[in-house]
Each structure stands twice: as C-alpha cells, then as structure tokens.
Amino acid sequence: MDWIEALILGLVQGLTEFLPVSSSGHLEIGKALLGVNAEDNLRFTVVVHGATVLSTLIVFRKDILALIQGLFEFKWNESTQYVAKIAFSMIPIAIVGLFFKDQVEELFNTDKILLLVGFMLLITAALLAFTYYAKQKEKDISFRDALIIGVAQTCAVLPGVSRSGSTIATGLLLGNKKAEVAKFSFLMVLVPIIGENVLDLFKSDISQAASMDTSVLIVGFIAAFVSGLLACSWMIKLVKKGKLIYFAIYCLIIGLIAIFAS
C-alpha cells in the first residue's frame, strides 16, 4: 500500500464510519478497486479505526466528561443510567464477538464480497427509507430501546450494513429523540471498536505489521481523523433535520453498482 491508497482509504473510513452508508462495505469496495490485499494491512485497519475513535471522543468530549463526572458521584443519576444503557446495548455485539467472530471474518474473505456488500447496501437503503415515513415521538431512550439498538448494531457486522445507519434508523423507528439517537449511536460503538482493535493487534503478525511504511500509517490516520471529525459533526445535524432519505438513495445506487460489478 502506498500513501495515495492510504489517503483514499483513510478518507473512505473516516467519512463512512459516521455517515449511514457502511464503512466496511465501502472499504471493501475501495480495496477491490485499488487492488489492496486486506489481509496484509491489518495494522492500517487498526490505525484508521483508532483515528475515528479519536474523532468521536473530540466531538463528544463535553458529553463524555459530563458522564464521567456523573459516574464519580456514585449515585443512580442520569449519567449512571446513560452509561448503563450503553453497556446494555453492547451485550448483543459482545456475544457475536466472543462466539461468532471467526464466522463473521469468513464473510470478508469470500470471492463474492462485492455481491454481498451490494445486497447489504440495499438493506441499509431500505432501513433508512423507513425512517422517512416514521412518526417521531421524541421520547427518551429506554433500556429496552438500548438493547434493540444494540441488536441493530450487531447486524452491522455484515459488510454493507451501515452501523450508524442501522442504529440511528432503529432509534428513530422506536420514536426516540433525533439528537439523542445520534449521540447514543456514536458513543455506544467506542468500546466495541477499541476492544476489537486490541484483539486484532494481539492476533496480528508483528513482523508483517512492521513492514508497512510508517508514513503510510500517518497519512491514513490523519485522513481518517479529519474526515471522521467532519462527518461526525455533519451527521448529527443531518439526523436532527431528518435528511436520511438522501443516504437511502445513495446506498441504493452504490448497492446496485456493486451487484452488477461483482
């Protein structure tokens, strides 16, 4: 991988991690177009995911600080309940990560990956389209809602199913407040992404990882971080305005292109 490929894939990761168009699906499409071997670039994947985590921390720094301060009051207050809901939402993805990780990884190694991505993008498009017609009740996220949103996040392990799209759309279909759904969706993924990256680092071949040029990693990190920062802030505004239908159309088009190109 050279620095131009790192720049492109870093931008793709940063933008699509937060926009409801599936980062995994777009990364697979990008790697296929660029001829990049994903198995040889595990360290790069970890780095760009780390960049998007950092961008999330910066965008929601005030909210995260308030949650931490609330936790240290050692009371069943609003902050403690919110963190408990996030933990509750992570149960489904934790189960998949612990017991079905190998099966999920096999999906990314199939020769028909573009075909799979295409069909999953169509599912993402349909889910986003449903939110356009959903009636908004503007209610707070309950523990039940958190668990259902967590199940939606688990479905996003499939390449082409958008994590942010599935979780935000599910929250909106449940009648939750738009701004709260967006924030909850982005905060709930921090621990799973960090945990997955740590596991990948332990599993990776150190000698193989060390062979990648450091400048390539830096370019990828900066590209993913800056684009992620912009995409995260932009996505919050888009959810508040209820303009997810445009992403549904986009996913429909890209999904069909991927299917016919496979």
C-alpha positions in Angstrom: 0.0 0.0 0.0 1.3 3.5 -0.9 0.4 6.8 0.6 -2.1 7.7 -2.1 -4.0 4.4 -1.4 -3.7 5.1 2.3 -5.1 8.6 1.8 -8.1 7.3 -0.2 -8.9 4.5 2.2 -8.4 6.8 5.2 -10.9 9.3 3.8 -13.3 6.5 3.0 -13.1 5.1 6.5 -13.5 8.5 8.2 -16.5 9.6 6.2 -18.3 6.3 6.1 -17.8 5.4 9.7 -20.3 8.1 10.7 -22.4 8.6 7.6 -25.0 5.9 7.2 -23.5 4.2 4.2 -21.4 1.3 5.7 -17.7 1.9 6.3 -17.0 -1.9 6.0 -18.8 -2.1 2.7 -17.1 1.0 1.2 -13.7 -0.2 2.4 -14.2 -3.5 0.7 -15.2 -1.7 -2.5 -12.2 0.7 -2.2 -9.8 -2.2 -1.6 -11.2 -4.1 -4.6 -10.9 -1.0 -6.9 -7.3 -0.3 -5.6 -6.2 -3.9 -5.6 -5.3 -3.7 -1.9 -4.9 -7.0 0.0 -6.8 -6.6 3.2 -5.1 -9.4 5.0 -1.7 -7.7 4.6 -2.9 -4.4 6.1 -4.4 -5.3 9.4 -2.2 -2.7 11.2 -3.6 0.0 8.8 -7.1 -1.0 9.6 -6.5 -0.7 13.3 -4.9 2.7 12.8 -7.7 4.2 10.8 -10.3 2.8 13.2 -8.3 4.4 16.1 -8.5 7.7 14.2 -12.3 7.6 14.0 -12.5 6.7 17.7 -10.4 9.8 18.5 -12.6 12.0 16.3 -15.7 10.7 18.2 -14.0 11.5 21.6 -13.3 15.0 20.4 -16.8 15.8 19.0 -18.5 14.4 22.2 -15.8 15.5 24.7 -18.2 17.6 26.7 -20.8 14.8 26.9 -18.2 12.2 27.8 -16.7 14.5 30.5 -20.2 15.1 32.0 -20.8 11.3 32.0 -17.5 10.6 33.8 -18.2 13.3 36.4 -21.7 11.9 37.0 -20.3 8.4 37.5 -18.0 9.6 40.2 -20.9 10.8 42.2 -21.6 7.1 42.8 -25.4 7.6 42.5 -28.1 6.2 40.2 -28.3 9.5 38.4 -28.8 10.4 34.8 -25.2 9.9 33.8 -25.0 6.5 35.5 -28.2 5.4 33.8 -26.9 6.6 30.4 -23.7 4.6 30.8 -25.7 1.6 31.9 -27.8 1.8 28.8 -24.7 1.9 26.6 -23.3 -1.1 28.4 -26.7 -2.8 28.0 -26.6 -2.1 24.2 -23.2 -3.8 23.9 -24.5 -7.2 25.1 -25.5 -8.4 21.6 -22.3 -7.4 19.9 -20.2 -8.8 22.7 -22.0 -12.2 22.2 -21.2 -12.1 18.5 -17.6 -11.0 19.1 -16.9 -13.8 21.6 -18.7 -16.7 19.9 -19.1 -15.9 16.2 -16.0 -13.7 15.3 -14.5 -16.4 13.0 -17.7 -16.9 11.1 -18.1 -13.1 10.6 -14.5 -12.8 9.4 -15.1 -15.5 6.8 -17.7 -13.3 5.2 -15.0 -10.8 4.3 -12.8 -13.5 2.7 -15.4 -14.7 0.2 -14.8 -14.2 -3.6 -18.4 -12.8 -3.8 -17.7 -10.0 -1.3 -18.8 -7.2 -3.7 -22.1 -9.1 -4.3 -22.7 -9.5 -0.6 -21.9 -5.8 0.0 -24.3 -4.8 -2.7 -27.2 -6.7 -1.3 -26.5 -5.5 2.2 -26.3 -1.9 1.0 -29.8 -2.4 -0.4 -30.9 -3.4 3.1 -29.3 -0.3 4.5 -31.1 1.8 1.9 -34.5 0.2 2.9 -33.9 0.8 6.6 -33.0 4.4 6.0 -36.0 4.9 3.8 -38.4 3.6 6.5 -37.3 6.5 8.8 -38.6 9.0 6.3 -42.1 7.8 6.9 -41.8 7.0 10.6 -43.7 9.2 13.1 -41.5 10.9 15.6 -42.5 10.6 19.3 -39.4 12.3 20.7 -39.1 10.0 23.7 -36.0 9.2 25.7 -34.0 6.1 25.1 -35.1 3.3 27.5 -33.1 0.2 28.5 -35.4 -1.8 26.1 -34.6 0.6 23.3 -30.9 0.4 24.1 -31.0 -3.4 23.7 -32.9 -3.2 20.4 -30.4 -0.6 19.1 -27.7 -2.9 20.2 -29.2 -5.8 18.2 -29.2 -3.4 15.2 -25.5 -2.7 15.7 -24.8 -6.4 15.7 -26.4 -6.7 12.3 -23.9 -4.2 11.0 -21.1 -6.8 11.3 -22.2 -7.8 7.8 -20.2 -5.9 5.2 -22.6 -3.4 3.6 -24.9 -2.9 6.6 -24.2 0.5 8.0 -23.6 0.6 11.7 -24.6 4.2 12.2 -27.4 3.8 9.7 -28.9 0.8 11.4 -28.6 2.1 14.9 -29.8 5.6 14.2 -32.6 4.3 12.0 -33.7 1.8 14.7 -33.7 4.5 17.3 -35.8 6.8 15.1 -38.2 4.0 14.3 -38.6 3.4 18.1 -39.6 7.0 18.4 -36.5 8.3 20.2 -35.3 11.9 20.1 -33.3 12.6 17.0 -30.3 14.3 18.7 -30.2 11.7 21.4 -30.2 8.8 18.9 -27.3 10.2 17.0 -25.2 10.8 20.2 -26.1 7.3 21.6 -25.2 5.7 18.3 -21.8 7.2 18.2 -20.9 6.7 21.9 -22.1 3.1 22.1 -19.6 1.9 19.5 -16.4 3.3 21.2 -15.8 0.3 23.5 -16.5 -2.4 20.8 -14.2 -0.7 18.3 -11.4 -0.3 20.8 -11.8 -3.9 22.1 -11.8 -5.3 18.5 -8.7 -3.3 17.6 -6.9 -4.6 20.7 -7.8 -8.2 19.8 -6.6 -7.7 16.2 -3.3 -6.3 17.4 -2.7 -9.4 19.6 -3.6 -11.7 16.6 -1.5 -9.8 14.0 1.9 -10.9 12.8 4.3 -8.3 14.3 6.9 -8.8 11.6 4.3 -8.3 8.9 2.9 -5.2 10.6 6.3 -3.7 11.0 6.9 -4.0 7.2 4.4 -1.2 6.4 5.9 2.2 5.9 5.2 4.5 8.9 4.4 7.4 6.6 1.5 5.3 5.1 0.0 4.8 8.5 0.4 8.5 9.4 -1.4 9.6 6.1 -4.2 7.1 6.7 -4.6 8.2 10.3 -4.7 11.9 9.5 -7.1 11.3 6.6 -9.5 9.2 8.7 -9.3 11.5 11.7 -10.0 14.8 9.8 -12.8 13.3 7.6 -14.2 11.5 10.6 -14.3 14.7 12.6 -16.2 16.5 9.8 -18.5 13.5 9.1 -19.5 13.0 12.8 -20.4 16.7 13.2 -22.3 16.8 9.9 -24.2 13.6 10.7 -25.5 15.0 13.9 -27.0 17.9 12.0 -28.4 15.7 9.3 -30.2 13.4 11.8 -31.8 16.4 13.5 -33.1 17.6 10.1 -34.3 14.2 9.2 -32.5 14.0 5.9 -31.5 10.3 5.9 -33.6 9.7 2.8 -30.7 11.0 0.6 -28.4 8.4 2.0 -31.0 5.8 1.3 -30.9 6.8 -2.4 -27.1 6.8 -2.3 -26.9 3.3 -0.8 -29.5 2.0 -3.3 -27.3 3.3 -6.2 -24.0 2.1 -4.9 -25.5 -1.3 -3.9 -26.8 -1.8 -7.4 -23.5 -0.8 -8.9 -21.7 -3.3 -6.6 -24.1 -6.1 -7.5 -23.7 -5.6 -11.3 -19.9 -5.1 -11.0 -19.4 -8.3 -9.0 
